Amino acid sequence: MNQSRSTSDAIAATQWADQQRWRRCQVPDNPLAGEIVVRVWGRVPDLYWQMLATALIAQRLEDGQATPRTAADPVAVELEVQIDQAFQALNRNSSSTS
């Protein structure tokens, strides 16, 4: 039992260290994250943007970080910039491979 706890602690520490894992959607699915994204940004027309937003909110929930309550929340503005940057990078990468 002690070894399995050490393993789960090591996994958690690795995830905490990787603050960019949301960009690769390497966070567990969290229905609350999806609800927050819809409440804050509504239903966005681009599925990839919504996936990135949901992954970022899920990571923040997992890591115990603040999540936005409304679109006017300063956290929402800060996260939207990060999501937009990741989305643009994703589009640049997919355009260069086409």
Summary of the structure (lengths in Angstrom):
residues: 98
radius of gyration: 15.0
end to end distance: 49.4
largest distance: 49.4
contacts: 236
relative contact order: 0.13
helix: 72%
strand: 0%
